[in-house]
């Protein structure tokens, strides 16, 4: 499954890298049974991160699909982080997301 990265995903990756939060992280890690590809996935910590832009993830069908994926991953012991944002991703929102990821991973700044 080929994945195309949004500008917001690229910004988030760079910000995570600046805080040394990419160790053990995979990108484009498909989960075929769920037909999902988390934007970022930390294997050892079992944390999947999705950056949900309002244009793609709004509406009843999209929200229901996201909820099904989140619940299925939780049942498999994966912690799911979903961050909504309105494009373009603001610096303030980016910092909020990176800080929450850092807290969940339990890594110092």
C-alpha positions as CSV (number, residue, x, y, z in Angstrom):
1,X,0.0,0.0,0.0
2,X,1.7,3.2,-1.1
3,X,1.2,6.1,1.2
4,X,1.4,9.8,0.3
5,X,2.4,12.1,3.1
6,X,0.7,15.4,3.8
7,X,2.6,18.6,4.6
8,X,1.3,18.3,8.1
9,X,2.6,14.7,8.5
10,X,6.0,15.9,7.2
11,X,6.0,18.8,9.7
12,X,5.1,16.4,12.6
13,X,7.8,14.0,11.6
14,X,10.5,16.7,11.7
15,X,9.2,18.0,15.0
16,X,9.2,14.5,16.5
17,X,12.7,14.0,15.2
18,X,13.9,17.3,16.8
19,X,12.7,16.0,20.2
20,X,14.3,12.6,19.6
21,X,11.0,10.8,19.5
22,X,11.5,8.8,16.3
23,X,13.5,5.9,17.8
24,X,11.6,2.7,17.3
25,X,9.1,4.5,15.1
26,X,7.9,3.2,11.8
27,X,6.1,5.1,9.1
28,X,4.0,3.5,6.3
29,X,3.5,0.5,8.6
30,X,0.4,-1.1,7.1
31,X,-2.0,-3.2,9.2
32,X,-3.6,-5.2,6.4
33,X,-6.4,-6.8,8.4
34,X,-7.7,-3.4,9.3
35,X,-6.8,-1.7,6.0
36,X,-5.1,1.1,7.9
37,X,-1.7,2.7,7.8
38,X,-1.0,4.8,10.9
39,X,0.9,8.0,10.1
40,X,3.5,7.0,12.8
41,X,3.8,3.7,14.8
42,X,6.1,2.9,17.7
43,X,6.4,-0.9,17.7
44,X,7.8,-1.4,21.2
45,X,5.4,1.0,22.9
46,X,2.5,-0.3,20.7
47,X,1.4,3.3,19.9
48,X,-0.2,4.3,16.7
49,X,-0.6,7.9,15.8
50,X,-3.0,9.4,13.2
51,X,-3.0,13.0,12.1
52,X,-6.5,13.7,11.0
53,X,-7.0,16.7,8.8
54,X,-10.6,18.1,8.9
55,X,-11.1,17.8,5.1
56,X,-10.5,14.0,5.0
57,X,-11.7,12.9,8.5
58,X,-15.0,14.8,8.8
59,X,-18.4,13.5,8.1
60,X,-20.3,10.6,9.6
61,X,-18.8,7.8,7.4
62,X,-15.2,9.0,8.0
63,X,-15.7,9.3,11.7
64,X,-17.4,5.9,11.9
65,X,-14.5,4.3,10.0
66,X,-11.9,6.0,12.2
67,X,-13.8,4.8,15.3
68,X,-13.9,1.2,14.0
69,X,-10.1,1.3,13.4
70,X,-9.4,2.8,16.8
71,X,-11.5,0.2,18.6
72,X,-9.9,-2.7,16.6
73,X,-6.4,-1.5,17.4
74,X,-7.3,-1.0,21.1
75,X,-8.5,-4.6,21.2
76,X,-5.1,-5.7,19.9
77,X,-3.4,-3.8,22.7
78,X,-2.4,-0.8,20.6
79,X,-2.8,2.7,22.1
80,X,-4.2,5.0,19.5
81,X,-3.5,8.7,19.3
82,X,-5.7,10.8,17.0
83,X,-5.0,14.4,16.4
84,X,-7.4,16.6,14.5
85,X,-6.2,19.8,12.9
86,X,-7.3,22.3,10.3
87,X,-4.8,22.6,7.4
88,X,-2.3,24.1,7.4
89,X,-1.0,22.7,10.6
90,X,-0.2,25.6,12.9
91,X,3.0,25.8,14.9
92,X,0.9,25.9,18.1
93,X,-1.0,22.7,17.2
94,X,2.2,21.0,16.1
95,X,3.8,21.7,19.5
96,X,0.7,20.4,21.3
97,X,0.8,17.2,19.4
98,X,4.5,16.6,19.8
99,X,4.2,17.3,23.6
100,X,1.4,14.8,24.0
101,X,3.3,12.1,22.0
102,X,6.3,12.7,24.2
103,X,4.2,12.3,27.3
104,X,2.6,9.1,26.0
105,X,5.9,7.6,25.1
106,X,7.3,8.6,28.5
107,X,10.4,10.2,27.0
108,X,12.2,13.2,28.4
109,X,12.7,16.3,26.3
